[in-house]
Amino acid sequence: MGTLERLEKVLLTEIAVGLGKKSLDPDEDLLEQGIVDSLGIMKLVVFMEDTFGIKVDDAEIVPENFNNLNSIVTFVERQMRNK
C-alpha cells in the first residue's frame, strides 16, 4: 500500500468516520470541505510520525501541507527524504 492509499485509509476510517465517504479525490480540499478539522490534523500528524517515521514540527502544521491528499503525500515524502 502506497503513501496516498495509507493516508486516505486513515482519513476515512479514523478521522472522517461520520461523513460516510468511501474514497477521497486526491485534490479535494480536506479543510474547506470539513473533512479534516484541527483535531483531525493532530490525529493525522501522530499517524504520519508513527507510520512513516518522520517528525512534524509545529511550524509545519499549516494549511499548505494539509489541504488535500496530494499535498499531504508531498509533505510526507519530503520529510522522509530529509530525515
SEVEX-792106 format. One record per residue: x, z negated, y of N, C-alpha, C, O, CB in turn; residue in one letter. Coordinates in steps of 0.1 Angstrom, whole numbers, plus 5000, padded with zeros to 4 digits. Glycine has a CB too. Example, Ala and Ser with C-alpha at 12.3 -4.5 7.8 and 13.67 -1.06 7.14 Angstrom:
BEGIN
513249224943512349224955513249224967514249154967511349104955a;512849294978513749294989512949215000513449205011514149434994s;
//
This chain:
BEGIN
500950004988500050005000500950005012501849925014499049885000m;500650095022501450105034501150005044500149935043501350245039g;501850005055501649915066500249925072499549825073502749935077t;499850045075498550065081497450015071496549945076498350215084l;497550045059496450005049496449855048495349795047496750065036e;497649795048497649645047497049575059496249485058499049595045r;497349635071496749575083495249605084494549515088497449635095l;494849715080493449745080492649655070491649605074493149895076e;493249635059492649545049492449405054491349345053493449545036k;493449345060493349205065492449205077491649105079494749155070v;492349305085491449305096490049305091489149235096491649435105l;489749385081488349395076487949275067486749245067488249525068l;488949215060488549105051488748965056488148875051489349125038t;489548955067489848825072489448805087489248685091491348795070e;489448905094489348885109487948945114487248875121490448965116i;487649065110486349125115485249125104484549225102486649265119a;485249015096484349005085482849025088482249105081484548865078v;482348975099480948975102480449115107479249125110480648875111g;481349205110480949335116480449435106479849535110482149385123l;480649415093480149505083480849635082480249735076478749525085g;482049645088482749775087483449795074483949695068483749785099k;483449915069484149945057485550005059486449995051483350045049k;485750055071487050115075487150115090486150095097487250255069s;488350135095488650145109489350275112490250315104489550025114l;489050335123489750455128491050405133491050305141488950535138d;492250465129493550415134493650415149494550345154494550505128p;492850495156492950495171491750415178491650415190492850635176d;490950355170489750275175490350155183491150085178488850235164e;489750135195490250025203489649895198488449865200489750045218d;490449815191490049695185489649585195488749505192491149645176l;490249585206489949485216488649515224487749435225491149465226l;488549645228487449685236486149685227485049655233487649825241e;486249715215485149715206484749575201483749565194485449805194q;485549475204485249345200485549315185485049215179483849305202g;486349405179486749385165487749275164487749195154487249515159i;488649265174489649155174489549085187489449145198491049215172v;489548945186489548865198490848785198491748815190488248765199d;490948685207492248615208492548535195493748535191492148515219s;491548475189491748405176492148505165493048485157490548335172l;491548625165491848735156493348775157494048805147490948845157g;493748785170495148825172496148725166497148755160495448845187i;495748595168496648495163496748495148497748475142496148355168m;495548515141495548535127496348655122497148645112494048545121k;496248765130496948885127498448865128499248915120496548995136l;498848785139500248765141500848685129501948705124500448685154v;500148575125500548495113500748585101501648575093499548385110v;499748675098499748765087500948855088501748875078498448845086f;501248915100502349005102503648935099504548995093502349065116m;503848815105505048745103505248705088506448725083505048615111e;504248665081504348625067504548745058505348745049503148545062d;503848855061503848965052505049065054505649105044502549045054t;505349085067506449185070507749115073508749185076505949265081f;507848985074509048915076509548935091510748935093510048955067g;508648945100509048965114508748845122508048755118508349095120i;509248835134508948735144508348795156508848895161510248655148k;507148745159506448795171506548685182506048575181504948825168v;507248715193507348625204506048625212505348725212508548665213d;505848525219504648515228504548625238503448675240504548375235d;505648665243505648775253505348905247504948995255507048785259a;505348925234504949045228503549055224503049155219505849065215e;502748945226501348945223500648995235500048925243500848805219i;500649125237500049195248499149305243499349355232501149255258v;498149345250497149445246497849575240497349635231496249485257p;498949615247499549745243500049735228500049845221500749775252e;500349625223500849605209499649585199499849595187501749495208n;498449555204497349525195496049605198494949565193497049375196f;496149715206494949785209494249855197493049845196495349895219n;495049915188494449985177495449975165496549925167494150125180n;495050015154495850015142497150085144498250035140495150075130l;497150205150498350275152499350195161500550195158498050405159n;498950135171499850055180500349935173501549895175499150015193s;499549875164500049755156501049805146502149735145498849685149i;500849915139501849965130503149995137504149965132501250095123v;503050065148504250095156505049965159506249965158503950175169t;504349865164504949735167505549675155506749635156503849645173f;504849665144505449605132506649685127507749615124504349605121v;506649815127507749895122508949875132510149875127507450035121e;508749865145509849845155510449705152511649695153509249855169r;509549605150510149465148510949465135511949395134508949365147q;510449535125511249535112512549605113513549565107510349615101m;512649705121513949775124514849685132516149695130513749905131r;514349605140515149525149515549385144516249305150514449505162n;515049355132515349215127516749205120517149105116514349175117k;
//
